[in-house]
Amino acid sequence: MKNFTFVVILLFGYFSTSFAYSKNEFDFSSKNHFIAPAPTITTASITAFFKKYSDLKDYQNDVATLYKDRSYKPIWYENNDINEFGYLLYHKLNSTYEEGVQIKIPYKSKLDEVFDEDSTSKSKLSESDTELLLSSMYILYAKHVYQGIDAAAQNKIEWYLPKKKVSYETLLDSIVSNPNLLEQNNHLLFSQYYKLQEVLKKYREIEKSGQWTPIYMDNPYKDLRPDATSQTIADVRHRLFVIGDLATDSKSNFYDQELMDGVMKYKLRHALTPNYILSKEHIDQMNEPISDRIKTIMLNMERCRWIPPSLEDQDQYVMVNIPSFMLYFVRNKNFDIVSKVFIGTPLTKTVIFSGQIDRIVFSPYWNVPSSIIQNELKLKMAEDKNYLADHNMEWNGGKVRQKPGPDNALGLVKFMFPNPNDIYMHDSPSKSLFGFEKRIFSHGCINVEKAKDLAISMLKDYPDWTLDKINEAMSGKKETPFMLPKKVPIYIGYFTAWVTRDGNMNFYPDVYERDTRLNGMLFPNDIAYKSDQE
């Protein structure tokens, strides 16, 4: 029942806003519209259709299941005519750019022929072929818009979060059997999808307007600071106005307070160091083509298709976004803790996956991984026989571990969630590293700036864990584990474009070049991507 409810609302959250347009756009009583007898569908006609239209063969099994579950009754015909849902599907197929996807539609000319209201002649397609063509188009659309790339493709780009499951049969039953659901507007796709969809419209309008003009740079370029005067400043001012970081464009080439405020907004939205300096790197970033920004938004809309919408219904969870170097602890749909993190280097990437935090360990031992012992510690121990003692380390059963204390590499608390990659979240004694813009320093684990605050927040539901008890446990004297009676879900994701709760569009660096690989899957004819790979 839960799955049924989910897919019902999922579909109509998507279709409801388009239904009224579709219904009014097409005149179902048009004089010229050919009224055809309802088609007869059999297993033989399905087999014959996909033999004739072989480019759709990948959808044969799903289409056959649709009709088997409906006792081979027509789906897209009613009263001997194509029904409203057929017209709605056709409209959505012609508007996939609004969903941030590029779909190559096989036999598009045949489909257009079916819906050509100005034609005075009968479509060359038989009624059964028209019916099966629409069902194939439904599966094609649902796969691209609701589901996204398949699990195997996700694994190739090392995305190990659980993939959302969609039942095409239940979706279709819902739309046909209960038209009243069209009045609802429940968005049960991951909510970030819809926010990105709105920003996509905005950026396409900017592209169409021609306002994304190049920013001039002197050669050689010198960093610009407040009170400077330059043509570059006027160009930056215009760009910040176009994207909404400035309310007006005075066209002044003087770096004034108004521009300082706009620059600060821009930098915060791009995870840049919050200061007023405009370096060459900042101008180069601003000079990226708007088409690249649009593509980034579309790539992240694709990632949103893979996220189970139920994530946001949980009473608490931890979410880490790798490109933004940020952690969010959400409790009752509010951000209880927002913290900077640093993550793995490109050689020791932090893995994208989900898990369940089941333990908090205060004043932990650090069991040094074998790879670090072999590649780093052995050389240091050979050079300095007191290295282990000087760093509060000891041998333990043939392994090396660092004893609890303020200088422990894990800090004073760690958060454990079973996973095959043996990564976890933890405190860090290297607090200065959180001040860096690009925080990629770890061997794969997630270092949390506000680790103590996170522990306090997670333990709010356990009265025995008073602040005094937490402080004592974090004194570094001895390791103190606590098994959480209620596990806390954790999601480690990768989003290079993200709309915040206050509506700001944030872009983050593609630190592991995952956008490039996903771009190659979604847009294989992208020239820029091909050149990057050569």
Residue, then its C-alpha position, 0 to 999 in steps of 0.5 A: m500500500k505504501n508503494f501504491t500511494f507513493v507512485v500515485i502521488l508521484l505521477f500526479g505531482y508531475f502531471s497536474t500542472s500540465f493537465a489543464y494546458s493539455k486539455n485546453e490545447f487540443d480540441f477533442s471535438s474537432k471536425n477534422h479529428f478522425i474517430a477510430p474504433a478502439p484497438t484490439i490488443t493481443t500478445a500476437s499484436i504486441t509481438a508484431f508491433f515491436k518487430k515492425y518498430s524495432d527501435l522500441k524493442d527495449y520497451q517490449n517487456d514493460v509494455a507487455t506487462l502493462y497490457k497483461d495487468r489490464s487484461y489487454k484492454p486499451i489504455w489510450y482510447e476511450n469511446n473510440d477516440i484517443n483519450e485525454f491522457g493520450y494528449l497529455l502524454y503527447h504534450k509532455l513528450n514535446s516539453t521534456y526540455e522543462e524536465g531537464v532531459q534530452i530524449k531522442i524519440p523514435y518514430k517521432s514523425k509517426l507520433d506527430e501524425v497521430f496528433d495532427e488535428d489539421s489533417t483530414s485523412k486518417s493516420k497511416l498507423s492502425e489503431s492497435d499500432t497507435e495504442l502500442l506506440l503511445s504505451s511505448m512512449y509512456i514507458l520511454y517518458a517514465k524511464h527518463v523523467y521519473q527514474g533516470i539512468d539505470a542502477a548499473a550506470q549509476n554504479k559506473i559513476e560510483w553512486y551507491l545511494p539506493k535507487k528509487k523504484v518506480s512501478y510503471e503499471t501502478l503509475l498508469d493504473s492511477i492516472v486512468s482509474n482516478p482522474n480526481l488525483l489530477e487536482q492534487n499537486n503533491h510533489l513526491l519526487f525529491s523536492q530539490y528537483y522542482k527547485l532546480q526545475e524553476v532555476l533551469k527556466k530562469y537560466r534559459e531565459i537569461e541565455k535567450s536574452g543575451q544578457w550573459t555577456p563576457i567579462y573583460m579582464d586586463n592583461p596582466y590581471k591584478d586582483l580587484r578590491p573595494d574602491a578600485t576602478s575598472q571596466t571589469i568591475a562594470d562587467v561584474r556588476h552587470r553579471l551579478f544583476v543578471i543572475g540576481d545578486l544585485a537588485t539594480d545595475s548602476k553600470s558604474n565601474f567603481y567597486d562600491q559598497e553595493l557591489m561588495d554586497g553582491v560579490m559576497k552573495y555570489k561567493l557564498r553561493h559558490a562555496l568561495t572564501p567570503n571576502y571582497i577580492l575578485s581574483k582572476e580565478h573568480i572572473d574565469q569562473m564567471n566567464e563560463p558559458i551559461s550553457d555550461r551552467i544550464k547543463t550543470i543544473m540538468l545533471n543535478m536534476e538527473r541526480c534528484r531522480w535517483i533519490p527516494p522522496s521518502l528521505e525528506d519524510q524522516d524525523q531525522y537524518v544526516m546529509v553530506n554534500i561532497p562538492s559543497f563540503m557541508l553537513y546538515f543534520v535535519r530534525n523534524k524538517n529543520f536544520d538542527i546542525v549545519s557544519k563544514v566538513f572536509i572530505g577525501t582527496p581525489l586519490t582517496k575519494t569519499v564514497i557516495f552511499s547511504g547508511q545508518i549511524d548506529r554508534i557514537v564513540f567518544s574519545p575514540y582510539w584511531n586504528v590506523p589503516s594498513s595502507i597508512i601503516q605501509n605507505e607512511l608510518k613504517l618510513k617514519m618509524a624507521e627514521d625515528k624510533n620514538y615516533l609512535a610514543d611521540h604521537n600517542m600511538e601503540w602496537n595492538g595485536g599487530k596493528v597500530r592505534q592512536k590512543p584517545g586524546p585531544d591530538n587523536a586524528l579522529g578528534l574527540v568523537k566519531f560517528m559509526f555507520p557500517n559500510p564496506n568502505d570502512i568510512y565514518m564521520h569524526d571530529s578533527p584536531s586540525k581545526s584550521l583546515f576548515g577555513f580552506e575553500k576547497r576542503i579535500f584533505s582526508h583519506g576518505c572519512i568525513n571530518v566534521e567541524k561541529a562534531k561535538d554539536l552534532a553529538i549533542s543534537m543526536l543525543k537530545d532524545y536520551p536524557d541520561w546524556t547530559l552536557d556534563k556527561i558528554n563533556e566527560a566522555m569527550s575528555g580524552k581519558k578513555e574510549t566511551p561508545f554508545m549504541l544508539p537505540k534509534k539509528v540515524p540515517i545518513y546520506i552522502g551525496y554529490f550535488t554541484a548545483w543546489v537550491t537552498r531553502d531561502g531560494n538561492m541557487n548555489f553552484y559547487p566545484d566538481v571536485y571528483e569530476r563526476d559531472t564530466r562522467l555523468n554528462g557523457m552518459l546523458f549527453p553523449n554527443d556533447i562536443a565539450y565532453k568529448s574534447d575533455q576526454e581526448 
